[in-house]
Amino acid sequence: MAADGVTVEIPKSGDGVLANGVLVTGTDDYPLSVMQHHLGLEKTPTPTLPGKTLSLGEGYSRLLPALADNGNDVTGIDLWYHSDIYPGSYDGKQMRAFNEKYRKHLIRGTATKLPADDESFDHVVSHELVNNVPLEVQRAIVMEAVRVTARGGDTRLFGFKETDARATVAAVEEKYGAAVTTRLEKHASDFLHPYAGRVSLSGWLLIVDKAK
Ligand SMILES: C[S@@+](CC[C@H](N)C(=O)[O-])C[C@H]1O[C@@H](n2cnc3c(N)ncnc32)[C@H](O)[C@@H]1O
């Protein structure tokens, strides 16, 4: 199934859905507490982010609903929102339902070319998108995330391998210099997945704070 440069297919294994070759994950894959921990947002039981937040490659995860239902101004972007190409499989149905319920919070597009003005979001977050795309795509996503982050705001992207993250940090620092402060943190989690059993995950969180 294809529309507007997006191809949605069920992988040969029969499990899940791929959007442009990237596995779409959602509510069953990561508990909210795990996502919050990976993003360094676990200080409050329900995530609270003042101002405007953009979630890149949101899929149909628990993060946007938790923020939206808690009154935060949050927008999710993914390749497949507002589309009529949802397969009739379990994940396809989940996507359709998520899209209906959170419609006003969702925009369709690519994180490599965000349909947003410079410095128009206070927080840009992303969970498990960068680890699913090639290095040059990762780099484009990070640059776009920092571009749309407002002064005094931050970008938090989880899922990097350490070496990829360090190379990307160097590129961000070269472009933005003293206008940004970067931090890399390793975050690990261990949780019970409804189908896969006990899952241990670790990845690097890149935080870019933009100076006021
Ligand atoms: C592994 S899933 C992660 C979903 C969710 N953030 C989570 O943690 O469960 C990756 C998501 O990124 C989306 N995606 C892939 N490439 C993208 C791109 N260039 N721009 C925006 N979203 C993209 C996919 O459609 C998919 O929903």
The ligand as an SDF file (V2000), in Angstrom:
LIG
                    3D

 27 29  0  0  0  0  0  0  0  0999 V2000
   10.2190    1.8990   16.0170 C   0  0  0  0  0  0  0  0  0  0  0  0
    8.8880    2.9840   15.7440 S   0  0  0  0  0  0  0  0  0  0  0  0
    8.8730    3.9410   17.2470 C   0  0  0  0  0  0  0  0  0  0  0  0
    7.4900    4.4290   17.5690 C   0  0  0  0  0  0  0  0  0  0  0  0
    7.3420    5.0680   18.9580 C   0  0  0  0  0  0  0  0  0  0  0  0
    8.1020    6.2960   19.0530 N   0  0  0  0  0  0  0  0  0  0  0  0
    7.7240    4.1020   20.0500 C   0  0  0  0  0  0  0  0  0  0  0  0
    8.7280    4.3280   20.7090 O   0  0  0  0  0  0  0  0  0  0  0  0
    7.0060    3.1040   20.2100 O   0  0  0  0  0  0  0  0  0  0  0  0
    9.5530    4.1430   14.5660 C   0  0  0  0  0  0  0  0  0  0  0  0
    8.4800    5.0910   14.0280 C   0  0  0  0  0  0  0  0  0  0  0  0
    9.1350    6.0780   13.2260 O   0  0  0  0  0  0  0  0  0  0  0  0
    8.3550    6.3160   12.0720 C   0  0  0  0  0  0  0  0  0  0  0  0
    9.2700    6.8670   11.0650 N   0  0  0  0  0  0  0  0  0  0  0  0
   10.1980    6.2190   10.3150 C   0  0  0  0  0  0  0  0  0  0  0  0
   10.8670    7.0880    9.5550 N   0  0  0  0  0  0  0  0  0  0  0  0
   10.3580    8.3180    9.8310 C   0  0  0  0  0  0  0  0  0  0  0  0
   10.6220    9.6200    9.3580 C   0  0  0  0  0  0  0  0  0  0  0  0
   11.5740    9.8510    8.4480 N   0  0  0  0  0  0  0  0  0  0  0  0
    9.8930   10.6520    9.8610 N   0  0  0  0  0  0  0  0  0  0  0  0
    8.9200   10.4470   10.7800 C   0  0  0  0  0  0  0  0  0  0  0  0
    8.6200    9.2270   11.2690 N   0  0  0  0  0  0  0  0  0  0  0  0
    9.3210    8.1830   10.7970 C   0  0  0  0  0  0  0  0  0  0  0  0
    7.7560    4.9610   11.7380 C   0  0  0  0  0  0  0  0  0  0  0  0
    6.6120    5.0730   10.9200 O   0  0  0  0  0  0  0  0  0  0  0  0
    7.4590    4.4130   13.1370 C   0  0  0  0  0  0  0  0  0  0  0  0
    6.1670    4.7530   13.5590 O   0  0  0  0  0  0  0  0  0  0  0  0
  1  2  1  0
  2  3  1  0
  2 10  1  0
  3  4  1  0
  4  5  1  0
  5  6  1  0
  5  7  1  0
  7  8  2  0
  7  9  1  0
 10 11  1  0
 11 12  1  0
 11 26  1  0
 12 13  1  0
 13 14  1  0
 13 24  1  0
 14 15  1  0
 14 23  1  0
 15 16  2  0
 16 17  1  0
 17 18  1  0
 17 23  2  0
 18 19  1  0
 18 20  2  0
 20 21  1  0
 21 22  2  0
 22 23  1  0
 24 25  1  0
 24 26  1  0
 26 27  1  0
M  CHG  2   2   1   9  -1
M  END
$$$$
